[in-house]
Amino acid sequence: GGLVRAYSTAAKLAVNASGIITMIEAVECNLSCSYSIYSKINTLLLENDCCVNESIFEEDVFLSFAVPQDKLNFIKDKITEITAGRCDINICNNCYMEKRG
């Protein structure tokens, strides 16, 4: 009786509060870059709907990020341009990420 109604109400509220998330095909990548180039690369990634998963600041900056599949070649070309070819993207795995924008 009462317990079932309470759980039903809670479940209904949770479903109503949740939203629909559209997922897209992406590629998990990483790279290491100098501190002087980091902000340009980070800005490029964020402006192009990439998801930066981790930034580790040591001697260089290590970035782990997901790139929408349809933007991978563009991102690779821009990073090559920004870094004058001194920084390569390591392609790790195919994945899915939340569609942005």
N, C-alpha and C positions, 0 to 999 in steps of 0.2 A: 503494500500500500504506500505509506508515506515515504519510505526510503527509495522505492522505485521512482516516485514522482520527483523527489529531490535530485536523484541522479539524472533523470530525464531532463529536468530543467537546467541543471548544470551543463549537460552535454549540449543542449540546444543553445545556451548562451555562448559556449565555447565555439560552436560551429558558426554562429552568427557573427562573432567577433573576429573570426579568422577571415583571411582574404584568399584570393586566388593568386598564385605566383606562377608566372610564365618562365619556364626554364628553356635555355638555349644551349646548343652544342658549343663547347669551348675547349681550350687546350691549356693545361697547366704548364707553366714555364718558370724558369728562374734565371738569374744572372748576377754577376758581381760587377760593381762599377765604383769609380772613385767618388769621393764626397762632392767634388766640384761638379759632377754631372748628375748626381742623384736627383736633385730637385727637378731638373728638366725631364728626366725619364719618368719620375713619379707623376709629374703633371701630364705628360703625354699619355700615360696609362689611364689616369683618372678621367681625362677629357675624352677618351675613346672607349668608355664603358667597360674597362678592365677592372678586375677585382684584385687589389693588392692584399695578399694573405699574410705576408710577413716581411718585415724589414729588420735586418740584423746589422748593427753598426759596429764593425770591428776595424781592422786595418783598411778594408774596403767596405762597401755597403752591399749586402746580399739581399736581393729582392726575390720573393716568391709570389707569383701572380697568375691569374687566369685571364685568358684573352678570348673574346668571342671568335669562333672559328672563322667567320667571314672577315675578320680584321687582322688575322695573324700576319699575313704577308705585309700589310701596311705597317703594322707595329714593328716587325723585323726591319723593314727598310728604313723607317724613321729612326730607330735606335742605332742602326748602322750609320746613318747620316749625322745624328746628334753626337755620336762618340767618335766620328771619323774612323769607323771600323775597329776601334779598340775594345769593343764589348760585344760578345756574342750571346744570343739567347739560347738557353738549353731547353729543348722541348722535352717534357717529361711524360705526360699522359693526356689522353682525351678525357674530358669530363663534361659535366653540365654546370651551368651557373645561372643565377637569377638574371633575367633580362632587365636591363636598366634603360632609363630614358624613355 
